[in-house]
Amino acid sequence: MTVTLTRRERQRAATVEEIKEVARRLMREQGTVDVRFTDIAKEMGMTPPALYRYFADRDALLTELIAEAYRELGRQVAEAREQCDPDDIGGRWIAAGTAYRNWARRESEQFALILGMPVPGYVAPEDGPTTDAAKDAMAQMSLLFVRAAELGVLGEPLVRDVSDEMAACAADKHPELGGLVPPESFQAMIQAWATLHGITCLDAYGQFDWMSDEAREALFVSTLRTAAMAAGIPAD
């Protein structure tokens, strides 16, 4: 059903989007995710108190920005993954990982906002849009393990020892994987993502700038392949 907004509702929605876009632009220009209401208001020709008509406080604004960043990252990863043959698990892993890295390099402040150091003073809601969006974004990677299991090509991970605590975490946080992805593969899935995230951070924040573009790309792909093979995903 189509919902028709009133003129006032459209104006409010447009102002909310402008506030968020100004906040993102200030993050890019200032090289920090610690934006202030006073700076946003100044850029928009508003008084700081006027922003409170749209967001309860700075934390509410950051929560919305974090949720949107997670959703955008998840969309980028999903779109790249779906460009590959559904049965080519290794190819889909490389494509998804590359999309993850490319987004981080292109949107370094957004990447830092959701997966970098915590914003000073920011208190995230215990449950809400950021939690749901983060789960959805990370699920785009776990789907590869599910698909590998469905195809019967998910091999044993290099490290098969799993603590009781990790097994309990897998059962509690992702019960839907229980029939397909065993605890040792769940652990390997997290380790693979941690490897992807680690090399992405090094690349996105300039630690590999001394390499040629070709060398950086080769290192990245070989690292993803190593992580995949350690996790039991075919990546030859």
Backbone as CSV, one residue per row, in Angstrom:
resi,resn,N_x,N_y,N_z,CA_x,CA_y,CA_z,C_x,C_y,C_z
1,MET,0.843,-1.189,0.000,0.000,0.000,0.000,0.882,1.245,0.000
2,THR,0.594,2.176,-0.862,1.347,3.414,-0.963,0.912,4.382,0.120
3,VAL,1.872,4.922,0.857,1.586,5.889,1.912,1.938,7.279,1.400
4,THR,0.982,8.165,1.435,1.195,9.537,0.982,1.537,10.412,2.170
5,LEU,2.705,11.023,2.122,3.137,11.886,3.208,2.579,13.286,3.033
6,THR,2.326,13.933,4.148,1.899,15.322,4.091,3.107,16.195,3.752
7,ARG,2.828,17.451,3.412,3.908,18.379,3.096,4.870,18.516,4.277
8,ARG,4.323,18.604,5.481,5.163,18.736,6.667,6.015,17.488,6.873
9,GLU,5.444,16.322,6.653,6.184,15.076,6.801,7.307,14.969,5.782
10,ARG,7.020,15.426,4.548,8.071,15.400,3.520,9.198,16.355,3.885
11,GLN,8.861,17.513,4.388,9.885,18.483,4.780,10.732,17.947,5.935
12,ARG,10.068,17.299,6.879,10.792,16.744,8.013,11.744,15.640,7.550
13,ALA,11.242,14.752,6.688,12.075,13.659,6.183,13.274,14.205,5.424
14,ALA,13.056,15.262,4.625,14.151,15.863,3.861,15.193,16.474,4.800
15,THR,14.746,17.089,5.879,15.676,17.691,6.831,16.478,16.615,7.564
16,VAL,15.821,15.521,7.930,16.520,14.406,8.583,17.623,13.874,7.670
17,GLU,17.310,13.698,6.388,18.313,13.198,5.447,19.446,14.196,5.278
18,GLU,19.126,15.492,5.276,20.165,16.510,5.146,21.087,16.496,6.363
19,ILE,20.523,16.341,7.549,21.331,16.284,8.763,22.315,15.127,8.682
20,LYS,21.819,13.969,8.254,22.690,12.795,8.167,23.764,12.987,7.106
21,GLU,23.418,13.591,5.983,24.404,13.796,4.922,25.458,14.817,5.347
22,VAL,25.048,15.866,6.040,26.012,16.850,6.536,26.952,16.198,7.551
23,ALA,26.405,15.346,8.422,27.239,14.644,9.401,28.274,13.775,8.695
24,ARG,27.859,13.047,7.652,28.803,12.201,6.912,29.871,13.052,6.227
25,ARG,29.465,14.183,5.652,30.424,15.049,4.963,31.441,15.608,5.948
26,LEU,30.988,16.004,7.127,31.908,16.518,8.136,32.890,15.431,8.584
27,MET,32.401,14.193,8.675,33.301,13.091,9.022,34.403,12.956,7.982
28,ARG,34.014,13.036,6.700,35.011,12.915,5.630,35.992,14.079,5.666
29,GLU,35.478,15.291,5.833,36.326,16.479,5.788,37.242,16.580,7.008
30,GLN,36.732,16.198,8.170,37.491,16.335,9.409,38.317,15.096,9.733
31,GLY,38.042,13.997,9.007,38.781,12.766,9.251,38.497,12.153,10.598
32,THR,37.309,12.378,11.128,36.920,11.825,12.420,35.436,11.506,12.409
33,VAL,35.048,10.527,13.212,33.629,10.186,13.319,32.992,10.882,14.517
34,ASP,33.783,11.647,15.245,33.296,12.332,16.447,32.727,13.698,16.075
35,VAL,31.590,13.712,15.396,30.974,14.973,14.975,30.128,15.548,16.102
36,ARG,29.929,16.880,16.053,29.165,17.561,17.090,27.928,18.218,16.498
37,PHE,26.890,18.288,17.307,25.663,18.945,16.882,25.925,20.390,16.485
38,THR,26.809,21.067,17.213,27.080,22.474,16.910,27.664,22.637,15.516
39,ASP,28.539,21.721,15.108,29.137,21.801,13.772,28.096,21.529,12.693
40,ILE,27.233,20.551,12.931,26.190,20.229,11.951,25.234,21.400,11.809
41,ALA,24.825,21.960,12.949,23.885,23.084,12.918,24.477,24.275,12.177
42,LYS,25.759,24.553,12.406,26.418,25.675,11.734,26.416,25.480,10.232
43,GLU,26.722,24.258,9.779,26.743,23.971,8.344,25.363,24.135,7.710
44,MET,24.324,23.869,8.472,22.965,23.913,7.947,22.267,25.249,8.179
45,GLY,22.959,26.181,8.857,22.343,27.471,9.145,21.245,27.370,10.174
46,MET,21.397,26.432,11.101,20.411,26.219,12.148,21.066,26.462,13.504
47,THR,20.261,26.533,14.544,20.795,26.579,15.897,20.874,25.144,16.417
48,PRO,21.869,24.833,17.259,21.971,23.465,17.790,20.677,22.948,18.416
49,PRO,19.951,23.765,19.206,18.708,23.247,19.785,17.691,22.805,18.739
50,ALA,17.752,23.406,17.538,16.791,23.043,16.495,16.965,21.601,16.050
51,LEU,18.198,21.067,16.150,18.443,19.684,15.734,17.719,18.685,16.627
52,TYR,17.440,19.103,17.862,16.775,18.194,18.782,15.315,17.945,18.413
53,ARG,14.810,18.689,17.463,13.464,18.397,16.955,13.481,17.182,16.033
54,TYR,14.687,16.808,15.578,14.814,15.707,14.622,15.518,14.489,15.226
55,PHE,16.444,14.721,16.138,17.138,13.630,16.823,17.203,13.958,18.313
56,ALA,16.947,12.958,19.154,16.913,13.192,20.594,18.233,13.741,21.105
57,ASP,19.344,13.250,20.531,20.665,13.717,20.907,21.664,13.212,19.870
58,ARG,22.943,13.499,20.092,23.957,13.062,19.140,24.003,11.551,19.019
59,ASP,23.795,10.841,20.135,23.834,9.382,20.095,22.739,8.824,19.203
60,ALA,21.579,9.447,19.217,20.480,8.993,18.356,20.844,9.163,16.887
61,LEU,21.514,10.275,16.566,21.964,10.499,15.192,23.015,9.465,14.809
62,LEU,23.992,9.226,15.681,25.037,8.251,15.382,24.452,6.849,15.223
63,THR,23.468,6.525,16.032,22.832,5.209,15.923,22.226,5.022,14.545
64,GLU,21.562,6.044,14.038,20.963,5.961,12.704,22.046,5.866,11.633
65,LEU,23.119,6.629,11.773,24.210,6.584,10.794,24.892,5.219,10.802
66,ILE,25.077,4.649,11.980,25.704,3.329,12.087,24.842,2.268,11.434
67,ALA,23.535,2.303,11.708,22.627,1.321,11.117,22.630,1.422,9.597
68,GLU,22.617,2.643,9.073,22.613,2.825,7.617,23.933,2.363,7.009
69,ALA,25.039,2.607,7.696,26.341,2.174,7.180,26.414,0.650,7.122
70,TYR,25.933,-0.015,8.152,25.898,-1.481,8.138,25.045,-1.990,6.985
71,ARG,23.897,-1.361,6.784,23.012,-1.808,5.700,23.669,-1.615,4.338
72,GLU,24.382,-0.505,4.173,25.051,-0.250,2.894,26.188,-1.239,2.672
73,LEU,26.956,-1.521,3.720,28.030,-2.507,3.600,27.451,-3.873,3.243
74,GLY,26.385,-4.261,3.914,25.748,-5.544,3.611,25.250,-5.607,2.186
75,ARG,24.700,-4.494,1.695,24.198,-4.467,0.317,25.343,-4.611,-0.679
76,GLN,26.444,-3.915,-0.430,27.593,-3.996,-1.331,28.146,-5.416,-1.398
77,VAL,28.263,-6.060,-0.235,28.784,-7.425,-0.167,27.846,-8.391,-0.874
78,ALA,26.543,-8.264,-0.615,25.559,-9.170,-1.219,25.538,-9.034,-2.739
79,GLU,25.582,-7.796,-3.222,25.539,-7.582,-4.673,26.768,-8.182,-5.351
80,ALA,27.931,-8.006,-4.743,29.159,-8.564,-5.327,29.117,-10.077,-5.304
81,ARG,28.664,-10.652,-4.220,28.586,-12.112,-4.089,27.651,-12.706,-5.126
82,GLU,26.525,-12.038,-5.352,25.520,-12.580,-6.267,25.925,-12.463,-7.731
83,GLN,27.003,-11.760,-8.023,27.487,-11.680,-9.398,28.192,-12.968,-9.818
84,CYS,28.514,-13.814,-8.850,29.239,-15.062,-9.136,28.281,-16.245,-9.185
85,ASP,28.735,-17.302,-9.809,27.983,-18.553,-9.871,27.642,-19.007,-8.452
86,PRO,26.373,-19.341,-8.170,25.986,-19.765,-6.824,26.771,-20.961,-6.301
87,ASP,27.276,-21.789,-7.211,28.021,-22.975,-6.791,29.518,-22.725,-6.645
88,ASP,29.967,-21.548,-7.048,31.386,-21.203,-6.945,31.630,-20.528,-5.604
89,ILE,31.717,-21.322,-4.552,31.836,-20.773,-3.209,33.114,-19.954,-3.049
90,GLY,34.228,-20.463,-3.573,35.479,-19.732,-3.474,35.411,-18.390,-4.181
91,GLY,34.839,-18.389,-5.378,34.707,-17.145,-6.130,33.804,-16.150,-5.431
92,ARG,32.744,-16.644,-4.819,31.820,-15.765,-4.103,32.470,-15.190,-2.843
93,TRP,33.316,-15.987,-2.184,34.043,-15.498,-1.015,35.005,-14.385,-1.398
94,ILE,35.746,-14.583,-2.482,36.680,-13.550,-2.942,35.921,-12.290,-3.344
95,ALA,34.808,-12.458,-4.061,34.023,-11.300,-4.496,33.452,-10.542,-3.306
96,ALA,32.921,-11.272,-2.337,32.347,-10.630,-1.157,33.425,-9.911,-0.358
97,GLY,34.568,-10.572,-0.175,35.664,-9.958,0.566,36.216,-8.725,-0.122
98,THR,36.294,-8.784,-1.436,36.791,-7.632,-2.203,35.835,-6.451,-2.078
99,ALA,34.528,-6.731,-2.110,33.537,-5.667,-1.947,33.647,-5.039,-0.558
100,TYR,33.884,-5.863,0.438,34.083,-5.404,1.814,35.277,-4.452,1.879
101,ARG,36.388,-4.884,1.283,37.608,-4.062,1.274,37.404,-2.774,0.470
102,ASN,36.788,-2.880,-0.691,36.610,-1.699,-1.537,35.736,-0.649,-0.870
103,TRP,34.677,-1.101,-0.184,33.805,-0.153,0.518,34.577,0.529,1.643
104,ALA,35.384,-0.228,2.360,36.171,0.342,3.448,37.149,1.395,2.931
105,ARG,37.759,1.137,1.784,38.707,2.099,1.209,37.981,3.327,0.677
106,ARG,36.796,3.119,0.135,36.040,4.232,-0.447,35.336,5.068,0.622
107,GLU,34.881,4.422,1.672,34.132,5.092,2.737,34.840,4.862,4.067
108,SER,36.066,5.356,4.174,36.883,5.040,5.341,36.276,5.537,6.650
109,GLU,35.624,6.711,6.621,35.013,7.208,7.852,33.801,6.371,8.239
110,GLN,33.007,5.971,7.248,31.858,5.111,7.547,32.322,3.757,8.081
111,PHE,33.383,3.239,7.498,33.946,1.975,7.948,34.430,2.106,9.394
112,ALA,35.105,3.219,9.698,35.578,3.451,11.064,34.412,3.606,12.030
113,LEU,33.331,4.186,11.557,32.160,4.411,12.411,31.579,3.094,12.903
114,ILE,31.525,2.091,12.018,30.874,0.837,12.409,31.848,-0.248,12.853
115,LEU,33.089,-0.196,12.382,34.010,-1.294,12.671,35.378,-0.827,13.157
116,GLY,35.447,0.439,13.545,36.694,0.973,14.066,36.624,1.168,15.569
117,MET,37.412,2.096,16.079,37.397,2.392,17.505,36.067,3.038,17.887
118,PRO,35.556,2.768,19.085,34.286,3.377,19.512,34.360,4.899,19.496
119,VAL,33.251,5.536,19.134,33.195,6.999,19.148,33.207,7.459,20.599
120,PRO,34.088,8.401,20.960,34.152,8.864,22.356,32.796,9.331,22.867
121,GLY,32.379,8.776,23.994,31.138,9.197,24.621,29.878,8.573,24.075
122,TYR,29.989,7.841,22.967,28.790,7.262,22.369,28.356,6.021,23.127
123,VAL,27.067,5.963,23.450,26.492,4.808,24.130,25.502,4.155,23.174
124,ALA,25.850,2.971,22.696,24.987,2.269,21.746,23.810,1.627,22.474
125,PRO,22.645,1.590,21.843,21.511,0.897,22.461,21.802,-0.593,22.566
126,GLU,21.336,-1.210,23.650,21.603,-2.636,23.838,20.969,-3.479,22.747
127,ASP,19.846,-3.059,22.285,19.169,-3.778,21.210,18.416,-2.756,20.382
128,GLY,18.497,-2.873,19.080,17.845,-1.876,18.253,18.347,-1.915,16.839
129,PRO,18.253,-0.775,16.130,18.606,-0.756,14.700,20.051,-1.102,14.413
130,THR,20.976,-0.688,15.280,22.388,-0.983,14.992,22.667,-2.477,15.138
131,THR,22.080,-3.095,16.151,22.284,-4.531,16.366,21.711,-5.336,15.210
132,ASP,20.493,-5.008,14.816,19.857,-5.735,13.721,20.608,-5.538,12.410
133,ALA,21.020,-4.295,12.140,21.736,-4.011,10.895,23.086,-4.707,10.860
134,ALA,23.781,-4.749,12.001,25.078,-5.422,12.063,24.918,-6.914,11.805
135,LYS,23.898,-7.520,12.396,23.648,-8.943,12.174,23.364,-9.221,10.704
136,ASP,22.555,-8.349,10.097,22.210,-8.545,8.681,23.440,-8.412,7.795
137,ALA,24.299,-7.436,8.088,25.493,-7.221,7.272,26.445,-8.406,7.377
138,MET,26.681,-8.882,8.580,27.602,-9.996,8.769,27.010,-11.306,8.253
139,ALA,25.671,-11.378,8.218,25.025,-12.587,7.694,25.349,-12.793,6.219
140,GLN,25.671,-11.709,5.519,26.008,-11.842,4.099,27.253,-12.703,3.910
141,MET,28.142,-12.711,4.898,29.326,-13.552,4.823,29.009,-14.984,5.256
142,SER,28.202,-15.137,6.315,27.890,-16.477,6.824,27.083,-17.293,5.822
143,LEU,26.357,-16.621,4.942,25.573,-17.339,3.933,26.464,-18.202,3.040
144,LEU,27.706,-17.792,2.872,28.632,-18.577,2.060,28.904,-19.936,2.702
145,PHE,29.017,-19.955,4.005,29.245,-21.217,4.714,28.010,-22.106,4.640
146,VAL,26.854,-21.485,4.744,25.607,-22.253,4.625,25.501,-22.878,3.244
147,ARG,25.800,-22.095,2.223,25.724,-22.604,0.854,26.747,-23.718,0.629
148,ALA,27.945,-23.561,1.170,28.974,-24.599,1.032,28.506,-25.892,1.698
149,ALA,27.859,-25.768,2.851,27.345,-26.949,3.549,26.238,-27.610,2.736
150,GLU,25.363,-26.796,2.145,24.267,-27.334,1.342,24.788,-28.098,0.129
151,LEU,25.888,-27.599,-0.450,26.480,-28.242,-1.622,27.358,-29.434,-1.248
152,GLY,27.594,-29.593,0.034,28.452,-30.688,0.480,29.926,-30.448,0.254
153,VAL,30.341,-29.180,0.135,31.746,-28.863,-0.126,32.401,-28.148,1.045
154,LEU,31.684,-28.031,2.175,32.279,-27.403,3.346,33.147,-28.438,4.054
155,GLY,34.452,-28.256,3.931,35.370,-29.220,4.524,35.655,-28.933,5.987
156,GLU,36.456,-29.778,6.597,36.840,-29.562,7.985,37.799,-28.383,8.073
157,PRO,37.615,-27.517,9.048,38.539,-26.390,9.199,39.889,-26.851,9.698
158,LEU,40.884,-26.007,9.497,42.241,-26.338,9.919,42.308,-26.551,11.432
159,VAL,41.607,-25.702,12.182,41.552,-25.824,13.641,40.193,-26.400,14.020
160,ARG,40.192,-27.577,14.599,38.922,-28.255,14.906,38.583,-28.267,16.391
161,ASP,39.514,-27.786,17.212,39.232,-27.715,18.650,38.330,-26.516,18.931
162,VAL,37.197,-26.774,19.546,36.236,-25.715,19.856,35.901,-25.772,21.341
163,SER,35.976,-24.631,21.993,35.649,-24.598,23.411,34.148,-24.762,23.614
164,ASP,33.773,-25.169,24.807,32.351,-25.287,25.125,31.666,-23.934,25.023
165,GLU,32.405,-22.890,25.377,31.834,-21.546,25.335,31.530,-21.126,23.901
166,MET,32.436,-21.447,22.968,32.194,-21.105,21.574,31.033,-21.906,20.992
167,ALA,30.965,-23.175,21.337,29.855,-24.004,20.869,28.531,-23.468,21.397
168,ALA,28.527,-23.035,22.650,27.313,-22.469,23.228,26.946,-21.156,22.546
169,CYS,27.960,-20.374,22.195,27.720,-19.113,21.489,27.074,-19.371,20.132
170,ALA,27.584,-20.362,19.418,27.028,-20.707,18.112,25.570,-21.117,18.232
171,ALA,25.270,-21.943,19.247,23.896,-22.422,19.428,22.968,-21.307,19.863
172,ASP,23.484,-20.373,20.663,22.651,-19.291,21.201,22.433,-18.183,20.185
173,LYS,23.494,-17.770,19.522,23.406,-16.608,18.633,22.924,-16.967,17.231
174,HIS,23.242,-18.184,16.768,22.859,-18.574,15.411,22.287,-19.991,15.398
175,PRO,21.153,-20.189,16.044,20.561,-21.535,16.086,20.180,-22.060,14.705
176,GLU,19.957,-21.132,13.758,19.569,-21.555,12.410,20.683,-22.275,11.674
177,LEU,21.917,-22.141,12.155,23.058,-22.796,11.515,23.314,-24.196,12.066
178,GLY,22.648,-24.536,13.169,22.946,-25.771,13.862,22.873,-27.026,13.029
179,GLY,21.887,-27.097,12.142,21.748,-28.295,11.340,22.678,-28.362,10.155
180,LEU,23.348,-27.265,9.852,24.209,-27.213,8.664,25.677,-26.952,9.000
181,VAL,25.917,-25.991,9.863,27.280,-25.559,10.157,27.655,-25.982,11.576
182,PRO,28.550,-26.953,11.737,28.945,-27.409,13.070,29.731,-26.331,13.815
183,PRO,29.852,-26.470,15.144,30.547,-25.443,15.943,31.951,-25.122,15.455
184,GLU,32.702,-26.143,15.010,34.072,-25.863,14.557,34.075,-25.014,13.283
185,SER,33.065,-25.195,12.437,32.971,-24.373,11.230,32.441,-22.984,11.557
186,PHE,31.576,-22.893,12.560,31.116,-21.571,13.022,32.306,-20.764,13.521
187,GLN,33.156,-21.403,14.312,34.363,-20.738,14.795,35.259,-20.329,13.634
188,ALA,35.410,-21.230,12.667,36.243,-20.931,11.498,35.663,-19.784,10.685
189,MET,34.344,-19.687,10.636,33.672,-18.599,9.926,34.049,-17.256,10.551
190,ILE,34.037,-17.196,11.868,34.411,-15.959,12.561,35.888,-15.652,12.344
191,GLN,36.714,-16.683,12.364,38.148,-16.480,12.132,38.407,-15.971,10.714
192,ALA,37.651,-16.493,9.742,37.816,-16.033,8.358,37.429,-14.568,8.233
193,TRP,36.317,-14.205,8.884,35.902,-12.795,8.844,36.938,-11.912,9.542
194,ALA,37.485,-12.398,10.663,38.497,-11.621,11.378,39.739,-11.397,10.505
195,THR,40.105,-12.411,9.730,41.244,-12.271,8.818,40.940,-11.252,7.732
196,LEU,39.737,-11.352,7.154,39.314,-10.383,6.138,39.331,-8.978,6.718
197,HIS,38.775,-8.824,7.907,38.701,-7.499,8.516,40.092,-6.950,8.817
198,GLY,40.979,-7.821,9.293,42.319,-7.370,9.630,43.073,-6.836,8.432
199,ILE,43.070,-7.574,7.340,43.816,-7.110,6.171,43.121,-5.915,5.532
200,THR,41.801,-5.848,5.659,41.077,-4.688,5.145,41.481,-3.428,5.893
201,CYS,41.585,-3.510,7.218,42.001,-2.353,8.009,43.403,-1.887,7.627
202,LEU,44.316,-2.837,7.493,45.682,-2.482,7.112,45.702,-1.791,5.751
203,ASP,44.899,-2.306,4.823,44.860,-1.750,3.475,44.153,-0.397,3.456
204,ALA,42.993,-0.322,4.112,42.185,0.896,4.060,42.864,2.078,4.735
205,TYR,43.675,1.809,5.745,44.288,2.894,6.493,45.756,3.115,6.150
206,GLY,46.133,2.673,4.935,47.409,3.087,4.362,48.638,2.302,4.739
207,GLN,48.474,1.179,5.453,49.651,0.431,5.871,50.330,-0.316,4.721
208,PHE,49.632,-0.447,3.597,50.216,-1.112,2.434,50.508,-0.132,1.297
209,ASP,50.524,1.150,1.609,50.747,2.146,0.556,52.133,2.041,-0.064
210,TRP,53.053,1.388,0.625,54.404,1.242,0.081,54.471,0.185,-1.021
211,MET,53.387,-0.595,-1.167,53.341,-1.613,-2.222,52.737,-1.040,-3.497
212,SER,53.024,-1.703,-4.604,52.336,-1.348,-5.840,50.895,-1.837,-5.754
213,ASP,50.004,-1.279,-6.570,48.610,-1.707,-6.572,48.498,-3.196,-6.884
214,GLU,49.338,-3.665,-7.795,49.285,-5.076,-8.184,49.685,-5.976,-7.024
215,ALA,50.726,-5.569,-6.282,51.185,-6.366,-5.145,50.129,-6.384,-4.038
216,ARG,49.508,-5.238,-3.781,48.462,-5.166,-2.753,47.300,-6.076,-3.107
217,GLU,46.912,-6.050,-4.364,45.781,-6.876,-4.789,46.120,-8.356,-4.665
218,ALA,47.321,-8.723,-5.080,47.733,-10.131,-4.997,47.801,-10.592,-3.544
219,LEU,48.332,-9.739,-2.669,48.402,-10.076,-1.251,47.004,-10.255,-0.668
220,PHE,46.097,-9.359,-1.035,44.733,-9.421,-0.509,44.048,-10.720,-0.935
221,VAL,44.115,-11.035,-2.212,43.450,-12.239,-2.708,44.058,-13.493,-2.101
222,SER,45.380,-13.534,-1.983,46.018,-14.721,-1.418,45.662,-14.874,0.060
223,THR,45.516,-13.761,0.768,45.112,-13.818,2.172,43.688,-14.347,2.298
224,LEU,42.801,-13.895,1.430,41.425,-14.400,1.449,41.392,-15.893,1.147
225,ARG,42.193,-16.327,0.188,42.234,-17.745,-0.152,42.767,-18.569,1.026
226,THR,43.785,-18.063,1.693,44.339,-18.753,2.855,43.287,-18.887,3.955
227,ALA,42.555,-17.784,4.205,41.511,-17.804,5.245,40.403,-18.790,4.870
228,ALA,40.042,-18.813,3.588,38.988,-19.709,3.141,39.393,-21.157,3.307
229,MET,40.592,-21.484,2.892,41.050,-22.872,2.981,41.187,-23.316,4.435
230,ALA,41.619,-22.407,5.308,41.705,-22.729,6.744,40.329,-22.961,7.342
231,ALA,39.331,-22.329,6.739,37.957,-22.472,7.242,37.211,-23.636,6.612
232,GLY,37.817,-24.285,5.616,37.159,-25.408,4.968,36.357,-25.043,3.745
233,ILE,36.561,-23.829,3.236,35.878,-23.394,2.012,36.808,-23.623,0.836
234,PRO,36.334,-24.271,-0.220,37.184,-24.483,-1.401,37.515,-23.151,-2.063
235,ALA,38.789,-22.870,-2.213,39.190,-21.577,-2.787,40.380,-21.745,-3.719
236,ASP,40.523,-22.895,-4.321,41.639,-23.125,-5.243,41.399,-22.384,-6.561
